[in-house]
């Protein structure tokens, strides 16, 4: 959740809503909280790999589970390639071929860590997220103590309107979405019924505090216009506050955060592929679990190969807007599934599920139309493919 997004998301959010991005941040946090409660409630009932893919299947039916799983796998696979390329861009300011080679090496290295089991994955994740948080803390403290900030930058004139704020919320929500991956690890966690719900809520709480601190600090230093025009908004904030010497710190933090995001993505997507292959929504051979390391090793290897190919042939940073659409659709299904849980003691969960469902659909509708259209097309392609496969299976069975 504290990945590369925090180093870049405030730029497009400022373009959408100006200083109103802080309102969008609050909206995104509220919807993320609703989704977190839904995911935590479902994880306590279904402590198995797959996350919302499993929840959708069990509570709503196979088709809803498939749509959730397909949106997650396709969108997050593209995000994996983007995170690898983002890491290489910050880590190796050299020729394009070198950046692509470094990005491929990063995918292979982190896939190897995942292959050895979730304990090693968790240990490396701690190191990466700690380094990212330290970089953000240094930036926030340095900008705050310089005094080169102005409260006028926080004033929102409202000219971007409700649509702009909701679009900013949709963009900012994407950065909160990492807690979905916690729920995909149900089979590899001690006492998952207790651990996963606690982990989701604690992680979300920490991330909301970090994002609010960074967003307010960046606005105070650079203002909405400079943030909107910047490709590296936190670097722009440091320069506007007179601490441009911290740009390398921001760069290192962004590179490490990209690795952290890539590591979490590989872990979550691999486990969702495992669940989908068990139910024959993906090839069955991907369901193999390593006898020693207890990980879906074939799914991990296949995923790494696909990502490396994507990194080698194209820059996906310009075409993954549909990933936000996929994430919102994924959580909309999670909220719908949580609403169907047995009612005793679940009234609060049901109310939050309704709010979360409506919030996800609203934010998806207010995303840039290109992103929404691409997302609809990708989901439709997956549904069409599954229909064809099911018909062929039915024909084969009749024979």
N, C-alpha and C positions, 0 to 999 in steps of 0.2 A: 504493500500500500504506500510506503514511503519509497517510491521508485523514481524513475526518470520524470514522471509526470509533474512532480512538485517543482522541478527545475524549469519546466516549460509551459505548464498549463495556464499560468496567470496571464500570458500574452494573449492567446486567443480569447480567454474569458474577458479580458479588458476590452478587446475589440468588440465583443458582443454587448457588453453592458457598462463599460466605463467603471466608475467607482461602485456601481451597482453590483459588481462581481461579488462583493462581500455579502449582499443579500442572496445572490445565487449560491454562494458557499454555504450559507445557513440552510437554504432549501435543499441543497444536495446532501448536507449532513443529516437533515431530518429524514429524508427519503432513505438514505443509507442506513439510518438507525432502524427504520421500519423493516428494511430488508434483512438487517442483521438479526433482529428478533425472529423474523420468519425462518431464516436459515438456521439459527440456533435451536429453535423449537423443533424443526424437522430433523436436524442432526441428532437430537436427543432420542428421537423415535426410530430413525434409520441410520445407525452408526456404521455405514458402509461406504466404500469408495463410489464416487460418481456425483455427489452433490445433487443439484437440482435435476439432473437427468434422472436419478433414481426417485427423487421426491415427486417429480411430475408423473413418472410411470405409475408409482404406487398410489398416488392420491387422485390423479386426474385421468390417467390412461396412457397407453404406449405412445400415441402420437404427440401428446404434449411433452412427454419426456424426451422424445426424439428431437423436437424443435428446440428445446432448451439445450440439449447436449450438442446438437449441430451448430447452433449459434455460438456456443461457448468454444467448441473445438476450432471451427473455421476462423472466427474472429481472433481468438487468442493465439492461434498458430501464426497469423499475420503479425500480431503484436510481438511475438517472439523474434521474428526476423527484424522488425523495426527496432526492438530493444538492442539486439546484437549490433545492428548498424549504428545506433546511437552511441553505444559504448565505444565502438571503433572510432567514430567521429571525434569524440572527446579525448580518447586515449592516444590516437595516432594521427596527428595532423599532417599526413603525408599524401602520396598519390592514392587514387581511388582503388587500384588493384591491391595495395597494401592494406587499406582499410577493410576491404572485403575479406582478405585473407585473415586478418585479425578477428573479424566478426565470426568467421567460420570456426576459427580456433576457440573462440569463447563459447560457442554453442557446443562443440565437441567436449571441451573441458568440463562445462557444467553438466552436460548429459552424463559424463563419466562419474561425476559426484553423485548425481541422482541414481545412477545404476547401482552404486554401492549401498544404498539404503537411506531411509528418511532421517536417521540419526546424523549422518554426515551432512545431509542437505540442511538440516536445522542448524548445525554448528556453523556452517559457512554463511547461512542467512543471517545469523546473529552478528557476525563480523561485518558483513556488508551493510546491514541496516544501521549498526552503531556508527560506522564511519560516515554514512550519509547524514545521520542526525547530528554528528559532531560538526560537519561542514555547514549544515543549516544553522546550528546554534552559533557558530562563530560569525556567520554572516548577520544574523539577527542582532546579536549583541553589538557587533562593530557598527552597524548602521544606527542602532539606538543610541549608543554613547557618543557618536560624532555630533549629534544635534542638527545635522544637515537634513532635516525633515520638516514638513509643514502639514498641519492638520487640515488645511484647505483641500489637500489631495483626496481626503476621504469624503468630501461632499459629493453627493449624487444629485444631479439636476433632474434626473428622471426622463431625459429626452430619448433614451434608448427603449423605454417602455417595458411593459411586462414581458413581451416576447424576448427582448434582449436579455433580461434577467433570467428567464427560463432557459434560454439557449446557453448562457454562461453556466447555469446550474447543471445542464446536461453534460457540458464539457468537464466541469469540475467533478461531477459524479464519477466519471470514468476513473479518476485517480483514487477514489475510495474503494474500488471494486475488488481489491485483493482478498477481502475476507471470504469470498466465495471459494477460494482455493483451500482455505482451512477445512471447509466441510467436505472437500473431495478426498481427504486423507483418513477417513473413518476407520479403515482396517489396519492402519499403521500407527495408531495413537493409543497410549495407555488410557483406560477408562474413558472412552470417547464420549459417552453420554454426559459426563461431567466436564471433561477437558475442552471439547470443541465449543460448546456454548460460551464458556468463560473466555476462551481464547478470542472468539469473534468479537465479543463486546469490549474486552480490554484493548484489543488491537484497534478497533474503530475509535474508541475514546482517545487513545494516544494520538492517532492520526488526525482527528478533528482539531485537537489542540495545536498540533504542529502546523496544520494548514492555515488555521486562523492567524497564528503568530507570523508565519511567513507572508501571508497575503496582506495583512495590515502593514507590516514593515515595508514590503515592496511598494505599496501604494503611498505610504508616507514619504518614502525617499524619491521615487521616480514619478509618481502620478499616473493616472490612467492612460494618458495619451502616449507617454514614453513607453509604458509597458506594452501597450497595444502595438507599437511600431517595432518592438524588439524581437529578434529571433531567440535571444537568450535573456529573458526578462529579469532574472535574478542578477545577472552580470550588469544589466542596465541599471538596476536598483543600486548596486554597489558603486558603480561609477557616478551616479547622480548624487550619492551621499558622500562622495569624496574618498571612498575606500576601494577604488578600482584595483588596488594591489591584491585584493582578495579574489580577483577573477580566477587565478589558478586553483584556489581552494574550491571555488564553485565548480570548476571544471572537473576536478578530482571527485568531488561529491557526486556530480552528475554521472560520471563514468561508473563509479561504484554502485550508485543507485540503479543504473541500467542493468548491471550484472545481477543485482538483487532481484529486480523485476523479472529478468529473464529466468533466473533460477526458480522463482515461484511459479512463473508461467509454465515452464517445462514440467514441474511437479504436478500442477493442477490439471493440465491438458492430458498428460500421460495417464493419470488416474481416471479421468473422464472417458478416455479412449478404452481403458480397461473395462469399465462398466458397460459402455455401449457395445463392445465386442462380445461380452458375455451374453447379451440379449440379441446378438446377431444384427445390430444396427451398424456395426462395422465388421470387417473380416474377423472370423472367430479366432484365427491364429494369434491375434493381438492380445488375447485374454490370458496368455501364459504368464505365470508368476514365478520369479526366480526362486529355486528351492533354498538358496542360502541367504540372499539379500532381501527376499520377500517384497520385491518390487515388480511391476509389469515391464519386464526388461525388453520384450519385443516391441511393445508400444513406445517405450522410451527411445529405442534405437530408430524405429521407423519415423518417429516425430523429429528426431535430430537430423535424419537424412533429408526430410522434406524442408526443414528450416534452412539447412545448409544450401540446398539447391535454390531456395528463394533468395537467400542472401547473395549467392554467386551471380544470379542473372538479373536482379533488379532492385531498385531502391523502393521499398514498400512504404516508406514514411508518408508518401503522398496519396496512397490509396487505401489506407486502413481506417478511414473515417467510419466505415460501417461497423467497426469493432465496438464503438460506443452504442450503436443501435443494438448489436447483438447482446451486449452486457445488460442493457435495459430490458430487452425481451426476456433474457434469462432470469432476471430478478422478478419480472412481472409474473412469470410462471411460478417462481418460488413463493411469492405472496399468495397467489391463487391456491397453491397446494397447501400452504399453512392455514388458509381459511377453512379448509375441510377437516382439520384435525378435530378429534372429539372435543366437545364444548366444555365439559367441566373444568373450571379454572383457566379457561382459554379465552375468555371474553376480551381481555386486553389484547391478546395476540390477534384475535380476529379483527378488532378495530384497526390496529396498526397494519394488518395485512391489506385491508381495504385501502387505507391511506397510501401504503407503499405501492399497491397495484396501480391506483389512479396516478400517483406521482410518476412511476416509471413510464406509463403510457403517454403522459403529458410531455415529459422530457424527451421521449423518443420522437414525438410528433413535432417538437420545436427544434430538433437538430437541423443543421443545414440540409437542404432538400437532396443534395447529391449523396450525402451520407445515408439518409433515410432510404432513398431509392435503391442504392447499392445493397443496403441491408435487406430490404424486401426481396430483391432479386436473388441474393445468396440463399435466403431461407426458402424461397420458392424452388430454387434448383435442388436443394436438399430434399424437400418434400416430394418433388417429381421423381428424383432418383429412388427414394424409398418406395414409392408407389410401383415403379417399374420392377424393382427387386421382389416386392411382395407378390406381384402378379406372376412373375416367372417362377417363384417358389410354389405358388398355388397350382400353376400349370404342371410343374414337375411332379407334385404330389398326386395330381389326378391321373398322371400317366402311370 
